[in-house]
Amino acid sequence: MFGSLNKRIQDYLAERRSRRTRLVTKDGRCNIEYGNVRYSNHFAFLADFWTTFVETRWRFVLFFFITSFTLSWFIFGLLWYWIARSNGDLTWQNPKPDHTPCIDNVIGLTTAFLYSLETQTTIGYGGRALTPFCPGAVALLIIQSLIGAIINCFMCGIILSKISLPKKRAKTITFSDMAVISPKNGSLCLSIRVANLRKTLMIGSQIYGKLLRMTNTPDGETIIMDQVNIDFLVDAGKENLFFVCPLTLYHVIDKSSPFFEIAVDTLHKQEFELVVFLDGTAESTSSSCQVRTSFIPQEIMWGYNFLPIISRSKEGKYRVDFSNFSKVVPVATAHCAYCFHNIKGHHHHSRDGNDNEGFEVIEINDHPNVTKM
């Protein structure tokens, strides 16, 4: 009993360690940090201040939004207070009854701040107004109006750009949590499922992958992040996909594939990360976006296949059942790619090893009224 519990704890810690060290998270974020960057290079971020602000988190954008307006109101409020004081308009200066003020009803710091706010926001309550007897006040009014317009345009542009970022469109494109290895059209294939949750298409979609692993060169050099290209296909090809419904991506495991030397009993002992990319252009906004996800060996199921999720109703409509998106079914599969290509009938029929609770393994006999796509 204690041995089984200890093994489970070790497996859990190993899984957490492998998940923590992945380069790309499941939602597409890159787990990387930069160190020892020269301080002189930090000015490059200030030079490209627009991109810096667009990529800043929302909490900081809202902070800059509030701070920029409040600070500008207060600074110009001080300038209006200085103009009123120079002209002797303040209450404590005891202006004469026939005194001509620069600004009506600006008699202290609070009223000067209110006048600054009303001027920059074009509220104009009518209680405070500029008189034409002070040229300096007229010039300050022009300057504040221009600066206020610039702040408005900049902050509204930042907020609009953040709302319309292409990566927001990527949130509605989802990959399967697990990848599967099973026979497909006479070949052993690694399969991944991807779905577009919106009805609007992704134009010119292209899908490709990168296998990240640590390798040693013949010269004894260790490459921490060696990248190997992984080609994916769908039934209709690999370019200009018709991404109107969920697609199943296939990577053929042949002699040129880096997965050729992997077997069912050595898969989860490997150390690699398969990063999958989908590039496309949103039909509604014409903006390009990229969706990323990754799979580690513990997220690849050998001897399983995805359950079809597309059917055709009696009315002739095509229906996508997303309740089956995370369901797999065990299929007879060779123990390794070498066995598949060289030893006929040497199959492994998997019925366990499902480490992801989001994936449901079911038994099926046939699927009437289901059309695969």
ABEGO torsion letter per residue (X at the ends): XAAAAAAAAAAAAAAAAAAAABABBAAGBBBBBBBGBBAAAAAAAAABAAAAAAABBAAAAAAAAAAAAAAAAAAAAAAAAAAAAAAGABAAAGBBAABBBABBGBABAAAAAAAAAAAAAGAGAGABBBBAABAAAAAAAAAAAAAAAAAAAAAAAAAAAAAABAAAAAAABBBBABBBBBBBGGBBBBBBBBBBABABBBBGBBBBBBBBBBBBBAAGBBBABBBBBBBBBBAAEABGBBBABBBBBBBBBBAABAAAABBAAAAAABBBBBBBBBBBBBAAAGBBBBBBBBBBAAABBBGBBBBBABBBBAAGBBBBBAAAAABBBBBBBBABAAAAAABBGBBBBBABGBABAABBBBBBABBBGBBBX
